[in-house]
Amino acid sequence: MGGEVCGAVRTADGFELVAGIDPNSHAIPADITAVAAIEDLDPATVDVIIDFTHLEVGRTVLNWCAANGVHAVVGTTGFSDEDLASYRAGFTSSNAMIAPNFAIGAVMMMRMAEIAAPHFQTAEVIEYHHNNKKDAPSGTAMMTAQRIDAAKQASGLRYDADPTENEVVPAARGGKVGSVGVHGIRMEGMVAHQEVLFGTIGETLTIRHDSLDRKSFMPGVLLAAGKIAELPGLTLGLDSLLFD
């Protein structure tokens, strides 16, 4: 992802790639300043940090940005409620966005699922990723399921209980986020894909999104980086930039 972000920023109008952070400098173009850690950056030289790493590094990036008045756009997931509370309190002189998915279609998928949620009796989320992904379920699947469950509860209803009594293979029915089933598949050849399945009497609805290339995330990344200065404090997800 680092290489894709560098390429997208370098070629986009209105952006300048001033530095890359990589302990090994693998993804940093040779003609761009490379630093091993965010602490090596001069905050006066950068407006926005874009981070696609893992949870511990994401925490370091967000804390540094908050302390130094630099905007942050972060695609890392797994932050705790305590983390988010800290960022809401800490981002006073700059802003931050944390999003589980920067693909525009994926954000649309989550919104459509949220709209459909009250009208069905059962709901399942199935996410498919490449076999190097370390976490399961994905952050996108977790947020999708949470939003579906919240929308169903807001309607005053609940999804049907799982009728399974004998799970022959442990976890064969996946996990649960509230009343929504969630399943994670890891497979060679995949990039990032998700289906949301709804069922009710006599019909089903499937909402699916496929990221076939990591380039699919770049329009959302650039949108967030270009607008982050206008979004006070902490923003979760791209929704506020796509929907009224």
N, C-alpha and C positions, 0 to 999 in steps of 0.2 A: 504493500500500500504506500510506503514511503516514496518509492520511485514514481508511482502514478500521481501522487499529490505534487511532488516536485515538478513533474512534467506539466500538469494541469495549471499550476500557478504560473509557471514560466511563460506559458503561451496565452494566458488569459489577459484581455485588455483590462487595464486599471490595477494590475497586481505586479508586484516585484518580489521575487524570491531572494531574500537577503542572506539566509543561512539555513543549514540543515543540521539536525541533531541526530547523531548516530554513533554509538561507541566504536563501530568499525568502519564507518563512512561508506558502507556498501551501496546505499541507495542515493548518495549525494552526488550530483553532477560534479565533474572535476573542476569546473570553473566557478563553483559556488563555495563560499566559506562553510566549512564543516567543523562542528564542535562535538565533543564527546558527551557533554551533559548540558542540560539547560542552564545550570549555574554559570557556565562559561559564556553565556550571551550577555551582551550589553543591552538592557531593556530599552534604552533610548533609541536603539537602532531598529526596533521591530514593533509593529502595531498589533499583529495577530499571530498566535501560535496555533498550528494545526497538529493535533496529536492522534495517531492511530497506533497504539502500542498495546499495553496490557494494564491491568488495574493499578498495580503499584506505581508504575511510571506515570500513569494518568493522574494519580493523586499528587505526585511530585510536580507535574506540569501545572495542574490547577492551583496548587498552593503557591507556586512561584509566580504565576501570572497574577493572582489576587494580591500578593505582597508587592508586586512591582508595577501594577497598573497597566498590565498588558491583556488584551482580549484573548480568549481561548475558544477554539472550536475542537471538540473532543469526540472521537468515535469509539472510545473505550466504554465498556459497560461493566456492571457489577457493583457500582457504588452503593454504599449503604445509606439508610435514611440519615444517619449521623453525618456521613460525608456531605450529603446534599444540604443539610442544615448548615454545615460549616461553610459551604460555598455561597449559600444565600446570604450569610452574614459577612463573608469575606470579600465578595465582589462589590465594592462600593465605588472604586475609582476606575474600574474596567468591567467588562461583561464576559459571560461565558455561556456557551451552548454545549450541552451533552446530548448526543442523539445515538440511539442504537443502530440506526440505518440512515444513510444519506442518499439512497436511491429514491428519486421522486416517486417512482411506481410503488416502492415498498411503503412509503408514507401514505399514498393513496389507498393501498390495500388495507392498511390498519384502520384508516378512516371509514372505508366502506364496510369493513367487518363490524366496526363499532355501531354503524347505522343499522346493520342487519340484525345485530345481536338480540334485541328484544322480541323478534318475530319468530324465533325457532325454539325447539324443545331441547336440542342437543347441539354441542359445539366442540370441535376438536381442532387443534393446530398441529400441523406437521411441518417441521423445518428440515431442510437438507443442506449440508455444507460439505466442503472438501474435507478430506480425512486428516488434515493438519490442524484443524480447529480444536482448541483445548477445552472450551467450555461447552456445556450442554445443559439445558436448552440455550439457544442463542438469545442475546439481548432483545432482538426483534421479536422472537417468539414470546418471550416473557412479557414485553410491553403489550403485544397484541392480545395475549390472553388476559392480562390485567384489565385492559380497556374493554374487552368483550364482557368480562365478568362484571365490571362496574356498570356498564350500560344495561346489562340484564337486571342487576339488582336495582338500578335506578327506576326500572319499569315496574318494580314491585314483584317481580317473578324470579324464579330460580330454574336452572336447567335440570332435566331429569337426572336422577341418581344413576350411577353406573350399576347395571344389573349383574356384573360379573361376580360370581361367588367362588369360583375355583380358578385362580391364576396359575396355570400349569407351569409356566416359566415366569419367575419373578420379574416384575416390571414390564411384562408383555403388554399391559394396557397403558404404558407410559406413566407420566406424572400428572399432577393436578395443580393448576393455578386457580385457586378458588374452586369454581365448579366446571372449569374448562380443562379438558384433557390436552396434554402437550407431549409431543413425540419428537425426538431428535435423531436424525439419520446422518451418518458420516460415511462418505463414499468417494473413492477416487473418481475424478472427472467432474465432480460438482464444483460450483463456485458458491452461490448463495441463493437459495430457493425456499419458498414457503407457500403452503396451502392452508387456507382456513375452510373447514368443512362445517356446514350447518345442516341440520335435519329437522323436519317436522312431518306431520301426517301427509304421506303421499308425495313428498318432494324433498330434494336436497339442493343446496346452493354451495358451489365451490368458488372461492376467490383465490387466485394464484398469482404470485409474482416470481419472476426469474431474473436474477442478475447473471448474465452470461459472460461478463467481463468486468474486471474491477473498474474500468472506465465508467461504468454505470453510476458509481458513487460520486464522480467528480463534479457534475453540475450542482448537486446539493451541497457539496463541500464549498464550492466557490460562492454559491448563493449565501450560505451561512457566513463565510468569511467577509463577504462584501457588506452584509447587513448587521453584523454583530454589534457594531458601535451604536446601532439604533435600538437595541434590545436590552433594557436596563437589568442589571443583576444576572441571575441564573435563568436560562431557558432550557427546557427539556424537550427535545425533538424539534423537527422542522415545521410542525403544523402551523405555528403562528406566522410563518413566512409563506404558506401556501393557501391557507383558508382564512376567511374573515372570522 
